[in-house]
């Protein structure tokens, strides 16, 4: 994998993934930014959330569960002194579907946490305490 990040101005940066997709990152006004985009550390959390959610949805589909949607709420705490690393991260999955088996959702979350999500596992190995939880919502739409 590759990525490239280019400084634009002040605290504004443009990142480009190896697959050619572009994202912007900016800092808060207090450090010269204009708050035009997500912070780099927020991007890290969104990447973690995307990696974990991808796993959970993929595992549930392979288990023939009728997943309608899956969202993840990522809450993190950072050290108060430099470097302000993440000290703990809570991942809460909100899985919506039709007749989802709790055991299947629990298994998918566990497999992501323990085996598949390279972002989560890498951060844990670096000393970040990561917790995983989930809630299941029954889809009543009938669609």
N, CA, C and O atoms as CSV, one atom per row, in Angstrom:
chain,resi,resn,atom,element,x,y,z
A,1,UNK,N,N,0.843,-1.179,0.000
A,1,UNK,CA,C,0.000,0.000,0.000
A,1,UNK,C,C,0.883,1.235,0.000
A,1,UNK,O,O,1.998,1.236,0.522
A,2,UNK,N,N,0.353,2.266,-0.593
A,2,UNK,CA,C,1.061,3.539,-0.628
A,2,UNK,C,C,0.061,4.661,-0.415
A,2,UNK,O,O,-1.140,4.503,-0.636
A,3,UNK,N,N,0.580,5.784,0.015
A,3,UNK,CA,C,-0.214,7.004,0.136
A,3,UNK,C,C,0.732,8.180,-0.053
A,3,UNK,O,O,1.947,8.054,0.094
A,4,UNK,N,N,0.164,9.292,-0.372
A,4,UNK,CA,C,0.956,10.508,-0.556
A,4,UNK,C,C,0.196,11.648,0.096
A,4,UNK,O,O,-1.020,11.754,-0.062
A,5,UNK,N,N,0.890,12.490,0.818
A,5,UNK,CA,C,0.257,13.646,1.465
A,5,UNK,C,C,1.021,14.892,1.052
A,5,UNK,O,O,2.249,14.941,1.128
A,6,UNK,N,N,0.274,15.899,0.613
A,6,UNK,CA,C,0.887,17.143,0.150
A,6,UNK,C,C,0.379,18.298,1.001
A,6,UNK,O,O,-0.825,18.447,1.209
A,7,UNK,N,N,1.307,19.110,1.490
A,7,UNK,CA,C,0.953,20.322,2.221
A,7,UNK,C,C,0.429,21.342,1.225
A,7,UNK,O,O,1.081,21.625,0.220
A,8,UNK,N,N,-0.756,21.899,1.500
A,8,UNK,CA,C,-1.363,22.902,0.623
A,8,UNK,C,C,-1.036,24.303,1.129
A,8,UNK,O,O,-0.448,25.111,0.412
A,9,UNK,N,N,-1.427,24.582,2.381
A,9,UNK,CA,C,-1.132,25.878,3.020
A,9,UNK,C,C,-1.491,25.772,4.491
A,9,UNK,O,O,-2.290,24.922,4.884
A,10,UNK,N,N,-0.899,26.636,5.301
A,10,UNK,CA,C,-1.183,26.662,6.736
A,10,UNK,C,C,-1.203,25.239,7.301
A,10,UNK,O,O,-0.171,24.569,7.306
A,11,UNK,N,N,-2.371,24.764,7.781
A,11,UNK,CA,C,-2.474,23.407,8.319
A,11,UNK,C,C,-3.366,22.534,7.432
A,11,UNK,O,O,-3.973,21.574,7.908
A,12,UNK,N,N,-3.442,22.871,6.147
A,12,UNK,CA,C,-4.276,22.153,5.185
A,12,UNK,C,C,-3.407,21.213,4.354
A,12,UNK,O,O,-2.396,21.620,3.782
A,13,UNK,N,N,-3.824,19.938,4.299
A,13,UNK,CA,C,-3.082,18.928,3.565
A,13,UNK,C,C,-4.023,18.142,2.670
A,13,UNK,O,O,-5.203,17.985,2.984
A,14,UNK,N,N,-3.499,17.644,1.548
A,14,UNK,CA,C,-4.261,16.776,0.667
A,14,UNK,C,C,-3.600,15.410,0.682
A,14,UNK,O,O,-2.407,15.284,0.406
A,15,UNK,N,N,-4.381,14.384,1.006
A,15,UNK,CA,C,-3.878,13.022,0.981
A,15,UNK,C,C,-4.412,12.302,-0.231
A,15,UNK,O,O,-5.570,12.475,-0.611
A,16,UNK,N,N,-3.562,11.489,-0.841
A,16,UNK,CA,C,-4.001,10.682,-1.973
A,16,UNK,C,C,-3.615,9.236,-1.710
A,16,UNK,O,O,-2.458,8.931,-1.422
A,17,UNK,N,N,-4.592,8.359,-1.812
A,17,UNK,CA,C,-4.350,6.938,-1.583
A,17,UNK,C,C,-3.674,6.326,-2.792
A,17,UNK,O,O,-3.688,6.891,-3.886
A,18,UNK,N,N,-3.089,5.177,-2.582
A,18,UNK,CA,C,-2.467,4.461,-3.682
A,18,UNK,C,C,-3.463,4.077,-4.762
A,18,UNK,O,O,-3.083,3.873,-5.915
A,19,UNK,N,N,-4.730,3.978,-4.401
A,19,UNK,CA,C,-5.768,3.651,-5.379
A,19,UNK,C,C,-6.325,4.899,-6.068
A,19,UNK,O,O,-7.266,4.815,-6.858
A,20,UNK,N,N,-5.726,6.069,-5.755
A,20,UNK,CA,C,-6.082,7.291,-6.472
A,20,UNK,C,C,-7.172,8.147,-5.865
A,20,UNK,O,O,-7.626,9.092,-6.509
A,21,UNK,N,N,-7.607,7.859,-4.658
A,21,UNK,CA,C,-8.656,8.656,-4.016
A,21,UNK,C,C,-8.034,9.753,-3.170
A,21,UNK,O,O,-6.980,9.573,-2.561
A,22,UNK,N,N,-8.711,10.893,-3.147
A,22,UNK,CA,C,-8.176,12.066,-2.476
A,22,UNK,C,C,-9.036,12.462,-1.286
A,22,UNK,O,O,-10.264,12.413,-1.350
A,23,UNK,N,N,-8.375,12.860,-0.192
A,23,UNK,CA,C,-9.051,13.406,0.977
A,23,UNK,C,C,-8.292,14.646,1.434
A,23,UNK,O,O,-7.088,14.777,1.210
A,24,UNK,N,N,-9.007,15.532,2.067
A,24,UNK,CA,C,-8.387,16.725,2.628
A,24,UNK,C,C,-8.310,16.566,4.142
A,24,UNK,O,O,-9.154,15.908,4.751
A,25,UNK,N,N,-7.290,17.174,4.742
A,25,UNK,CA,C,-7.131,17.196,6.196
A,25,UNK,C,C,-6.752,18.617,6.583
A,25,UNK,O,O,-5.985,19.276,5.881
A,26,UNK,N,N,-7.288,19.079,7.690
A,26,UNK,CA,C,-6.991,20.432,8.153
A,26,UNK,C,C,-6.919,20.433,9.672
A,26,UNK,O,O,-7.427,19.527,10.335
A,27,UNK,N,N,-6.295,21.442,10.199
A,27,UNK,CA,C,-6.193,21.612,11.637
A,27,UNK,C,C,-7.149,22.670,12.141
A,27,UNK,O,O,-7.794,23.367,11.358
A,28,UNK,N,N,-7.236,22.783,13.456
A,28,UNK,CA,C,-8.104,23.818,14.037
A,28,UNK,C,C,-7.476,25.202,13.846
A,28,UNK,O,O,-6.285,25.330,13.559
A,29,UNK,N,N,-8.293,26.211,14.011
A,29,UNK,CA,C,-7.819,27.581,13.821
A,29,UNK,C,C,-6.675,27.937,14.765
A,29,UNK,O,O,-5.822,28.756,14.424
A,30,UNK,N,N,-6.651,27.329,15.948
A,30,UNK,CA,C,-5.619,27.626,16.928
A,30,UNK,C,C,-4.205,27.253,16.491
A,30,UNK,O,O,-3.230,27.736,17.066
A,31,UNK,N,N,-4.088,26.391,15.472
A,31,UNK,CA,C,-2.763,26.011,14.985
A,31,UNK,C,C,-2.560,26.424,13.528
A,31,UNK,O,O,-1.708,25.876,12.827
A,32,UNK,N,N,-3.348,27.388,13.089
A,32,UNK,CA,C,-3.193,27.907,11.736
A,32,UNK,C,C,-4.118,27.293,10.709
A,32,UNK,O,O,-4.063,27.655,9.533
A,33,UNK,N,N,-4.957,26.382,11.124
A,33,UNK,CA,C,-5.902,25.777,10.191
A,33,UNK,C,C,-7.142,26.633,10.031
A,33,UNK,O,O,-7.307,27.654,10.699
A,34,UNK,N,N,-8.007,26.198,9.135
A,34,UNK,CA,C,-9.270,26.899,8.922
A,34,UNK,C,C,-10.464,25.980,9.151
A,34,UNK,O,O,-11.597,26.318,8.808
A,35,UNK,N,N,-10.194,24.804,9.739
A,35,UNK,CA,C,-11.256,23.854,10.050
A,35,UNK,C,C,-12.064,23.482,8.800
A,35,UNK,O,O,-13.292,23.406,8.840
A,36,UNK,N,N,-11.353,23.252,7.692
A,36,UNK,CA,C,-12.012,22.934,6.435
A,36,UNK,C,C,-12.208,21.437,6.205
A,36,UNK,O,O,-12.947,21.036,5.306
A,37,UNK,N,N,-11.551,20.619,7.012
A,37,UNK,CA,C,-11.631,19.174,6.802
A,37,UNK,C,C,-11.329,18.464,8.117
A,37,UNK,O,O,-11.020,19.096,9.126
A,38,UNK,N,N,-11.424,17.150,8.082
A,38,UNK,CA,C,-11.144,16.346,9.269
A,38,UNK,C,C,-9.678,16.466,9.673
A,38,UNK,O,O,-8.810,16.712,8.835
A,39,UNK,N,N,-9.416,16.293,10.953
A,39,UNK,CA,C,-8.054,16.282,11.477
A,39,UNK,C,C,-7.396,14.947,11.109
A,39,UNK,O,O,-8.098,13.952,10.929
A,40,UNK,N,N,-6.081,14.907,10.996
A,40,UNK,CA,C,-5.413,13.641,10.710
A,40,UNK,C,C,-5.734,12.541,11.725
A,40,UNK,O,O,-5.914,11.389,11.330
A,41,UNK,N,N,-5.808,12.860,13.009
A,41,UNK,CA,C,-6.128,11.837,14.008
A,41,UNK,C,C,-7.579,11.371,13.884
A,41,UNK,O,O,-7.890,10.225,14.208
A,42,UNK,N,N,-8.464,12.247,13.419
A,42,UNK,CA,C,-9.842,11.838,13.145
A,42,UNK,C,C,-9.871,10.872,11.960
A,42,UNK,O,O,-10.662,9.930,11.934
A,43,UNK,N,N,-9.004,11.117,10.986
A,43,UNK,CA,C,-8.913,10.223,9.830
A,43,UNK,C,C,-8.494,8.821,10.292
A,43,UNK,O,O,-8.986,7.815,9.781
A,44,UNK,N,N,-7.583,8.774,11.258
A,44,UNK,CA,C,-7.151,7.488,11.800
A,44,UNK,C,C,-8.334,6.748,12.419
A,44,UNK,O,O,-8.499,5.547,12.206
A,45,UNK,N,N,-9.154,7.464,13.184
A,45,UNK,CA,C,-10.335,6.847,13.794
A,45,UNK,C,C,-11.344,6.400,12.734
A,45,UNK,O,O,-11.935,5.327,12.857
A,46,UNK,N,N,-11.542,7.210,11.701
A,46,UNK,CA,C,-12.469,6.825,10.639
A,46,UNK,C,C,-11.950,5.601,9.887
A,46,UNK,O,O,-12.734,4.732,9.505
A,47,UNK,N,N,-10.633,5.526,9.671
A,47,UNK,CA,C,-10.054,4.351,9.037
A,47,UNK,C,C,-10.265,3.101,9.872
A,47,UNK,O,O,-10.605,2.039,9.350
A,48,UNK,N,N,-10.060,3.239,11.176
A,48,UNK,CA,C,-10.296,2.125,12.098
A,48,UNK,C,C,-11.757,1.689,12.031
A,48,UNK,O,O,-12.053,0.496,11.956
A,49,UNK,N,N,-12.657,2.652,12.058
A,49,UNK,CA,C,-14.088,2.346,11.974
A,49,UNK,C,C,-14.458,1.679,10.667
A,49,UNK,O,O,-15.257,0.743,10.650
A,50,UNK,N,N,-13.885,2.150,9.571
A,50,UNK,CA,C,-14.157,1.551,8.267
A,50,UNK,C,C,-13.644,0.127,8.179
A,50,UNK,O,O,-14.328,-0.759,7.667
A,51,UNK,N,N,-12.440,-0.088,8.678
A,51,UNK,CA,C,-11.836,-1.421,8.667
A,51,UNK,C,C,-12.694,-2.399,9.470
A,51,UNK,O,O,-13.005,-3.492,8.998
A,52,UNK,N,N,-13.068,-2.004,10.668
A,52,UNK,CA,C,-13.865,-2.862,11.554
A,52,UNK,C,C,-15.253,-3.133,10.983
A,52,UNK,O,O,-15.726,-4.269,11.008
A,53,UNK,N,N,-15.897,-2.105,10.475
A,53,UNK,CA,C,-17.248,-2.262,9.936
A,53,UNK,C,C,-17.241,-3.133,8.686
A,53,UNK,O,O,-18.141,-3.951,8.490
A,54,UNK,N,N,-16.234,-2.960,7.844
A,54,UNK,CA,C,-16.092,-3.800,6.654
A,54,UNK,C,C,-16.069,-5.269,7.057
A,54,UNK,O,O,-16.764,-6.097,6.468
A,55,UNK,N,N,-15.260,-5.582,8.072
A,55,UNK,CA,C,-15.162,-6.970,8.550
A,55,UNK,C,C,-16.504,-7.487,9.042
A,55,UNK,O,O,-16.944,-8.563,8.636
A,56,UNK,N,N,-17.153,-6.730,9.910
A,56,UNK,CA,C,-18.407,-7.177,10.524
A,56,UNK,C,C,-19.470,-7.438,9.454
A,56,UNK,O,O,-20.142,-8.469,9.489
A,57,UNK,N,N,-19.624,-6.521,8.517
A,57,UNK,CA,C,-20.628,-6.701,7.457
A,57,UNK,C,C,-20.280,-7.913,6.598
A,57,UNK,O,O,-21.151,-8.722,6.281
A,58,UNK,N,N,-19.022,-8.038,6.228
A,58,UNK,CA,C,-18.579,-9.155,5.397
A,58,UNK,C,C,-18.836,-10.497,6.085
A,58,UNK,O,O,-19.346,-11.428,5.462
A,59,UNK,N,N,-18.487,-10.593,7.351
A,59,UNK,CA,C,-18.688,-11.834,8.104
A,59,UNK,C,C,-20.174,-12.155,8.233
A,59,UNK,O,O,-20.575,-13.308,8.082
A,60,UNK,N,N,-20.995,-11.135,8.513
A,60,UNK,CA,C,-22.437,-11.363,8.645
A,60,UNK,C,C,-23.052,-11.816,7.322
A,60,UNK,O,O,-23.914,-12.694,7.308
A,61,UNK,N,N,-22.614,-11.224,6.217
A,61,UNK,CA,C,-23.143,-11.642,4.907
A,61,UNK,C,C,-22.757,-13.084,4.604
A,61,UNK,O,O,-23.570,-13.859,4.100
A,62,UNK,N,N,-21.507,-13.439,4.915
A,62,UNK,CA,C,-21.065,-14.822,4.693
A,62,UNK,C,C,-21.834,-15.790,5.575
A,62,UNK,O,O,-21.978,-16.962,5.230
A,63,UNK,N,N,-22.333,-15.310,6.715
A,63,UNK,CA,C,-23.146,-16.129,7.618
A,63,UNK,C,C,-24.617,-16.116,7.222
A,63,UNK,O,O,-25.469,-16.641,7.939
A,64,UNK,N,N,-24.900,-15.517,6.085
A,64,UNK,CA,C,-26.259,-15.424,5.530
A,64,UNK,C,C,-27.224,-14.659,6.438
A,64,UNK,O,O,-28.413,-14.972,6.510
A,65,UNK,N,N,-26.690,-13.660,7.121
A,65,UNK,CA,C,-27.535,-12.798,7.942
A,65,UNK,C,C,-28.058,-11.670,7.058
A,65,UNK,O,O,-27.340,-11.178,6.187
A,66,UNK,N,N,-29.296,-11.263,7.278
A,66,UNK,CA,C,-29.908,-10.213,6.460
A,66,UNK,C,C,-29.602,-8.838,7.050
A,66,UNK,O,O,-30.425,-8.249,7.750
A,67,UNK,N,N,-28.407,-8.344,6.754
A,67,UNK,CA,C,-27.963,-7.040,7.243
A,67,UNK,C,C,-28.518,-5.954,6.330
A,67,UNK,O,O,-28.383,-6.026,5.109
A,68,UNK,N,N,-29.140,-4.954,6.931
A,68,UNK,CA,C,-29.671,-3.827,6.180
A,68,UNK,C,C,-28.711,-2.640,6.275
A,68,UNK,O,O,-28.487,-1.935,5.291
A,69,UNK,N,N,-28.148,-2.427,7.463
A,69,UNK,CA,C,-27.178,-1.351,7.641
A,69,UNK,C,C,-26.287,-1.675,8.834
A,69,UNK,O,O,-26.635,-2.475,9.702
A,70,UNK,N,N,-25.145,-1.036,8.845
A,70,UNK,CA,C,-24.221,-1.184,9.959
A,70,UNK,C,C,-23.476,0.129,10.127
A,70,UNK,O,O,-22.831,0.616,9.198
A,71,UNK,N,N,-23.573,0.686,11.304
A,71,UNK,CA,C,-22.858,1.914,11.628
A,71,UNK,C,C,-21.961,1.636,12.815
A,71,UNK,O,O,-22.204,0.716,13.595
A,72,UNK,N,N,-20.924,2.440,12.942
A,72,UNK,CA,C,-20.041,2.294,14.089
A,72,UNK,C,C,-19.816,3.661,14.712
A,72,UNK,O,O,-19.548,4.642,14.018
A,73,UNK,N,N,-19.928,3.706,16.015
A,73,UNK,CA,C,-19.602,4.919,16.769
A,73,UNK,C,C,-18.236,4.678,17.391
A,73,UNK,O,O,-18.042,3.707,18.122
A,74,UNK,N,N,-17.299,5.556,17.101
A,74,UNK,CA,C,-15.933,5.419,17.588
A,74,UNK,C,C,-15.667,6.557,18.567
A,74,UNK,O,O,-15.737,7.730,18.197
A,75,UNK,N,N,-15.364,6.213,19.804
A,75,UNK,CA,C,-15.050,7.211,20.826
A,75,UNK,C,C,-13.655,6.926,21.349
A,75,UNK,O,O,-13.345,5.802,21.744
A,76,UNK,N,N,-12.818,7.951,21.349
A,76,UNK,CA,C,-11.423,7.750,21.743
A,76,UNK,C,C,-11.005,8.763,22.799
A,76,UNK,O,O,-11.530,9.874,22.870
A,77,UNK,N,N,-10.050,8.346,23.612
A,77,UNK,CA,C,-9.417,9.240,24.577
A,77,UNK,C,C,-7.947,9.319,24.217
A,77,UNK,O,O,-7.331,8.338,23.801
A,78,UNK,N,N,-7.395,10.533,24.390
A,78,UNK,CA,C,-5.998,10.758,24.064
A,78,UNK,C,C,-5.234,11.164,25.314
A,78,UNK,O,O,-5.803,11.689,26.271
A,79,UNK,N,N,-3.932,10.909,25.285
A,79,UNK,CA,C,-3.064,11.345,26.369
A,79,UNK,C,C,-3.084,12.873,26.427
A,79,UNK,O,O,-3.254,13.535,25.403
A,80,UNK,N,N,-2.914,13.420,27.608
A,80,UNK,CA,C,-2.962,14.875,27.765
A,80,UNK,C,C,-1.655,15.555,27.397
A,80,UNK,O,O,-1.631,16.760,27.149
A,81,UNK,N,N,-0.566,14.794,27.359
A,81,UNK,CA,C,0.730,15.378,27.028
A,81,UNK,C,C,1.233,14.820,25.694
A,81,UNK,O,O,0.782,13.774,25.228
A,82,UNK,N,N,2.172,15.544,25.101
A,82,UNK,CA,C,2.749,15.129,23.820
A,82,UNK,C,C,3.585,13.876,23.991
A,82,UNK,O,O,4.257,13.750,25.014
A,83,UNK,N,N,3.583,12.974,23.084
A,83,UNK,CA,C,2.664,12.940,21.943
A,83,UNK,C,C,1.270,12.507,22.416
A,83,UNK,O,O,1.137,11.571,23.206
A,84,UNK,N,N,0.270,13.173,21.941
A,84,UNK,CA,C,-1.088,12.920,22.414
A,84,UNK,C,C,-1.685,11.691,21.717
A,84,UNK,O,O,-2.621,11.787,20.924
A,85,UNK,N,N,-1.107,10.547,22.047
A,85,UNK,CA,C,-1.543,9.281,21.446
A,85,UNK,C,C,-2.912,8.881,21.978
A,85,UNK,O,O,-3.350,9.348,23.030
A,86,UNK,N,N,-3.574,8.011,21.234
A,86,UNK,CA,C,-4.814,7.447,21.740
A,86,UNK,C,C,-4.469,6.496,22.879
A,86,UNK,O,O,-3.563,5.672,22.753
A,87,UNK,N,N,-5.188,6.609,23.984
A,87,UNK,CA,C,-4.981,5.703,25.109
A,87,UNK,C,C,-6.077,4.647,25.170
A,87,UNK,O,O,-5.842,3.525,25.620
A,88,UNK,N,N,-7.267,5.005,24.721
A,88,UNK,CA,C,-8.361,4.032,24.662
A,88,UNK,C,C,-9.318,4.414,23.545
A,88,UNK,O,O,-9.509,5.589,23.232
A,89,UNK,N,N,-9.912,3.387,22.956
A,89,UNK,CA,C,-10.886,3.575,21.877
A,89,UNK,C,C,-12.028,2.596,22.107
A,89,UNK,O,O,-11.800,1.409,22.337
A,90,UNK,N,N,-13.250,3.098,22.043
A,90,UNK,CA,C,-14.438,2.259,22.152
A,90,UNK,C,C,-15.106,2.201,20.788
A,90,UNK,O,O,-15.406,3.235,20.191
A,91,UNK,N,N,-15.336,0.996,20.300
A,91,UNK,CA,C,-16.035,0.785,19.035
A,91,UNK,C,C,-17.409,0.193,19.347
A,91,UNK,O,O,-17.510,-0.887,19.929
A,92,UNK,N,N,-18.453,0.901,18.959
A,92,UNK,CA,C,-19.814,0.399,19.182
A,92,UNK,C,C,-20.505,0.267,17.829
A,92,UNK,O,O,-20.733,1.254,17.129
A,93,UNK,N,N,-20.831,-0.972,17.479
A,93,UNK,CA,C,-21.496,-1.276,16.222
A,93,UNK,C,C,-23.005,-1.238,16.404
A,93,UNK,O,O,-23.527,-1.769,17.385
A,94,UNK,N,N,-23.701,-0.622,15.477
A,94,UNK,CA,C,-25.161,-0.622,15.463
A,94,UNK,C,C,-25.552,-1.358,14.184
A,94,UNK,O,O,-25.469,-0.818,13.081
A,95,UNK,N,N,-25.978,-2.598,14.366
A,95,UNK,CA,C,-26.264,-3.474,13.237
A,95,UNK,C,C,-27.776,-3.597,13.079
A,95,UNK,O,O,-28.482,-3.994,14.006
A,96,UNK,N,N,-28.252,-3.250,11.899
A,96,UNK,CA,C,-29.691,-3.316,11.618
A,96,UNK,C,C,-29.935,-4.385,10.567
A,96,UNK,O,O,-29.221,-4.472,9.568
A,97,UNK,N,N,-30.954,-5.193,10.808
A,97,UNK,CA,C,-31.263,-6.238,9.848
A,97,UNK,C,C,-32.564,-6.929,10.153
A,97,UNK,O,O,-33.331,-6.506,11.018
A,98,UNK,N,N,-32.800,-8.009,9.422
A,98,UNK,CA,C,-34.031,-8.781,9.584
A,98,UNK,C,C,-33.690,-10.125,10.209
A,98,UNK,O,O,-33.001,-10.942,9.599
A,99,UNK,N,N,-34.168,-10.351,11.415
A,99,UNK,CA,C,-33.953,-11.621,12.090
A,99,UNK,C,C,-32.495,-11.931,12.369
A,99,UNK,O,O,-32.091,-13.093,12.329
A,100,UNK,N,N,-31.709,-10.921,12.649
A,100,UNK,CA,C,-30.293,-11.154,12.939
A,100,UNK,C,C,-30.133,-12.001,14.195
A,100,UNK,O,O,-30.800,-11.761,15.202
A,101,UNK,N,N,-29.261,-12.975,14.134
A,101,UNK,CA,C,-28.956,-13.790,15.304
A,101,UNK,C,C,-27.891,-13.077,16.128
A,101,UNK,O,O,-26.844,-12.690,15.609
A,102,UNK,N,N,-28.170,-12.908,17.410
A,102,UNK,CA,C,-27.197,-12.238,18.265
A,102,UNK,C,C,-25.867,-12.969,18.263
A,102,UNK,O,O,-24.811,-12.336,18.277
A,103,UNK,N,N,-25.905,-14.283,18.245
A,103,UNK,CA,C,-24.657,-15.055,18.247
A,103,UNK,C,C,-23.828,-14.760,16.997
A,103,UNK,O,O,-22.599,-14.750,17.064
A,104,UNK,N,N,-24.480,-14.522,15.866
A,104,UNK,CA,C,-23.766,-14.217,14.625
A,104,UNK,C,C,-23.130,-12.827,14.692
A,104,UNK,O,O,-22.004,-12.634,14.233
A,105,UNK,N,N,-23.852,-11.860,15.265
A,105,UNK,CA,C,-23.310,-10.511,15.403
A,105,UNK,C,C,-22.134,-10.521,16.377
A,105,UNK,O,O,-21.091,-9.925,16.109
A,106,UNK,N,N,-22.308,-11.196,17.499
A,106,UNK,CA,C,-21.227,-11.292,18.488
A,106,UNK,C,C,-19.990,-11.945,17.864
A,106,UNK,O,O,-18.870,-11.483,18.081
A,107,UNK,N,N,-20.184,-12.988,17.111
A,107,UNK,CA,C,-19.079,-13.690,16.448
A,107,UNK,C,C,-18.387,-12.768,15.447
A,107,UNK,O,O,-17.158,-12.734,15.389
A,108,UNK,N,N,-19.157,-12.025,14.665
A,108,UNK,CA,C,-18.583,-11.124,13.660
A,108,UNK,C,C,-17.740,-10.035,14.321
A,108,UNK,O,O,-16.643,-9.728,13.856
A,109,UNK,N,N,-18.246,-9.460,15.390
A,109,UNK,CA,C,-17.504,-8.419,16.111
A,109,UNK,C,C,-16.233,-9.009,16.713
A,109,UNK,O,O,-15.171,-8.393,16.635
A,110,UNK,N,N,-16.328,-10.185,17.308
A,110,UNK,CA,C,-15.159,-10.833,17.910
A,110,UNK,C,C,-14.105,-11.186,16.866
A,110,UNK,O,O,-12.915,-10.957,17.082
A,111,UNK,N,N,-14.536,-11.737,15.742
A,111,UNK,CA,C,-13.583,-12.087,14.693
A,111,UNK,C,C,-12.885,-10.856,14.143
A,111,UNK,O,O,-11.682,-10.887,13.883
A,112,UNK,N,N,-13.620,-9.785,13.966
A,112,UNK,CA,C,-12.997,-8.536,13.512
A,112,UNK,C,C,-11.941,-8.089,14.509
A,112,UNK,O,O,-10.819,-7.755,14.129
A,113,UNK,N,N,-12.303,-8.084,15.781
A,113,UNK,CA,C,-11.411,-7.594,16.838
A,113,UNK,C,C,-10.172,-8.459,17.009
A,113,UNK,O,O,-9.075,-7.946,17.229
A,114,UNK,N,N,-10.349,-9.767,16.909
A,114,UNK,CA,C,-9.259,-10.689,17.262
A,114,UNK,C,C,-8.465,-11.231,16.081
A,114,UNK,O,O,-7.341,-11.705,16.248
A,115,UNK,N,N,-9.060,-11.159,14.866
A,115,UNK,CA,C,-8.392,-11.820,13.757
A,115,UNK,C,C,-8.242,-10.975,12.498
A,115,UNK,O,O,-7.196,-11.033,11.851
A,116,UNK,N,N,-9.248,-10.196,12.132
A,116,UNK,CA,C,-9.266,-9.593,10.811
A,116,UNK,C,C,-8.930,-8.110,10.714
A,116,UNK,O,O,-8.278,-7.704,9.752
A,117,UNK,N,N,-9.343,-7.295,11.662
A,117,UNK,CA,C,-9.143,-5.851,11.509
A,117,UNK,C,C,-7.700,-5.479,11.837
A,117,UNK,O,O,-7.330,-5.336,13.002
A,118,UNK,N,N,-6.908,-5.326,10.806
A,118,UNK,CA,C,-5.488,-5.020,10.997
A,118,UNK,C,C,-5.288,-3.688,11.704
A,118,UNK,O,O,-4.337,-3.537,12.471
A,119,UNK,N,N,-6.165,-2.721,11.462
A,119,UNK,CA,C,-6.025,-1.418,12.128
A,119,UNK,C,C,-6.230,-1.554,13.631
A,119,UNK,O,O,-5.444,-1.026,14.418
A,120,UNK,N,N,-7.280,-2.258,14.028
A,120,UNK,CA,C,-7.579,-2.448,15.445
A,120,UNK,C,C,-6.479,-3.244,16.139
A,120,UNK,O,O,-6.025,-2.875,17.222
A,121,UNK,N,N,-6.062,-4.321,15.520
A,121,UNK,CA,C,-5.040,-5.182,16.109
A,121,UNK,C,C,-3.712,-4.446,16.218
A,121,UNK,O,O,-3.010,-4.595,17.217
A,122,UNK,N,N,-3.357,-3.663,15.217
A,122,UNK,CA,C,-2.119,-2.894,15.244
A,122,UNK,C,C,-2.133,-1.870,16.386
A,122,UNK,O,O,-1.144,-1.723,17.104
A,123,UNK,N,N,-3.246,-1.172,16.547
A,123,UNK,CA,C,-3.342,-0.179,17.614
A,123,UNK,C,C,-3.293,-0.841,18.988
A,123,UNK,O,O,-2.663,-0.321,19.909
A,124,UNK,N,N,-3.955,-1.985,19.125
A,124,UNK,CA,C,-3.904,-2.708,20.412
A,124,UNK,C,C,-2.490,-3.142,20.751
A,124,UNK,O,O,-2.052,-3.017,21.894
A,125,UNK,N,N,-1.783,-3.648,19.762
A,125,UNK,CA,C,-0.395,-4.073,19.985
A,125,UNK,C,C,0.497,-2.906,20.369
A,125,UNK,O,O,1.533,-3.092,21.008
A,126,UNK,N,N,0.092,-1.696,19.978
A,126,UNK,CA,C,0.847,-0.491,20.323
A,126,UNK,C,C,0.457,0.047,21.699
A,126,UNK,O,O,0.981,1.069,22.142
A,127,UNK,N,N,-0.469,-0.648,22.377
A,127,UNK,CA,C,-0.829,-0.268,23.735
A,127,UNK,C,C,-2.136,0.480,23.903
A,127,UNK,O,O,-2.445,0.936,25.004
A,128,UNK,N,N,-2.912,0.618,22.836
A,128,UNK,CA,C,-4.207,1.288,22.940
A,128,UNK,C,C,-5.237,0.269,23.437
A,128,UNK,O,O,-5.367,-0.812,22.863
A,129,UNK,N,N,-5.958,0.609,24.489
A,129,UNK,CA,C,-7.029,-0.252,24.997
A,129,UNK,C,C,-8.252,-0.075,24.099
A,129,UNK,O,O,-8.820,1.014,24.022
A,130,UNK,N,N,-8.649,-1.142,23.428
A,130,UNK,CA,C,-9.781,-1.064,22.506
A,130,UNK,C,C,-10.894,-1.977,23.004
A,130,UNK,O,O,-10.677,-3.160,23.263
A,131,UNK,N,N,-12.093,-1.404,23.133
A,131,UNK,CA,C,-13.257,-2.190,23.528
A,131,UNK,C,C,-14.241,-2.233,22.364
A,131,UNK,O,O,-14.316,-1.309,21.554
A,132,UNK,N,N,-14.987,-3.320,22.303
A,132,UNK,CA,C,-15.965,-3.540,21.243
A,132,UNK,C,C,-17.315,-3.854,21.869
A,132,UNK,O,O,-17.398,-4.647,22.807
A,133,UNK,N,N,-18.361,-3.243,21.359
A,133,UNK,CA,C,-19.718,-3.545,21.785
A,133,UNK,C,C,-20.630,-3.426,20.570
A,133,UNK,O,O,-20.221,-2.941,19.515
A,134,UNK,N,N,-21.854,-3.869,20.730
A,134,UNK,CA,C,-22.792,-3.817,19.612
A,134,UNK,C,C,-24.211,-3.719,20.120
A,134,UNK,O,O,-24.510,-4.076,21.260
A,135,UNK,N,N,-25.072,-3.235,19.263
A,135,UNK,CA,C,-26.505,-3.308,19.495
A,135,UNK,C,C,-27.139,-3.750,18.180
A,135,UNK,O,O,-26.637,-3.459,17.094
A,136,UNK,N,N,-28.239,-4.449,18.311
A,136,UNK,CA,C,-28.939,-4.986,17.149
A,136,UNK,C,C,-30.291,-4.294,17.048
A,136,UNK,O,O,-31.026,-4.179,18.029
A,137,UNK,N,N,-30.599,-3.841,15.845
A,137,UNK,CA,C,-31.877,-3.173,15.596
A,137,UNK,C,C,-32.622,-3.986,14.550
A,137,UNK,O,O,-32.092,-4.261,13.473
A,138,UNK,N,N,-33.839,-4.365,14.867
A,138,UNK,CA,C,-34.665,-5.121,13.916
A,138,UNK,C,C,-35.209,-4.168,12.863
A,138,UNK,O,O,-35.758,-3.115,13.189
A,139,UNK,N,N,-35.054,-4.546,11.589
A,139,UNK,CA,C,-35.577,-3.728,10.498
A,139,UNK,C,C,-37.065,-4.008,10.344
A,139,UNK,O,O,-37.468,-5.127,10.026
A,140,UNK,N,N,-37.864,-2.995,10.569
A,140,UNK,CA,C,-39.314,-3.125,10.497
A,140,UNK,C,C,-39.873,-2.634,9.166
A,140,UNK,O,O,-41.089,-2.646,8.974
A,141,UNK,N,N,-39.023,-2.206,8.251
A,141,UNK,CA,C,-39.492,-1.592,7.013
A,141,UNK,C,C,-40.155,-2.591,6.065
A,141,UNK,O,O,-41.035,-2.232,5.284
A,142,UNK,N,N,-39.720,-3.842,6.146
A,142,UNK,CA,C,-40.309,-4.849,5.261
A,142,UNK,C,C,-39.835,-4.714,3.823
A,142,UNK,O,O,-40.324,-5.422,2.943
A,143,UNK,N,N,-38.899,-3.823,3.575
A,143,UNK,CA,C,-38.408,-3.622,2.207
A,143,UNK,C,C,-37.426,-4.681,1.801
A,143,UNK,O,O,-36.919,-4.655,0.679
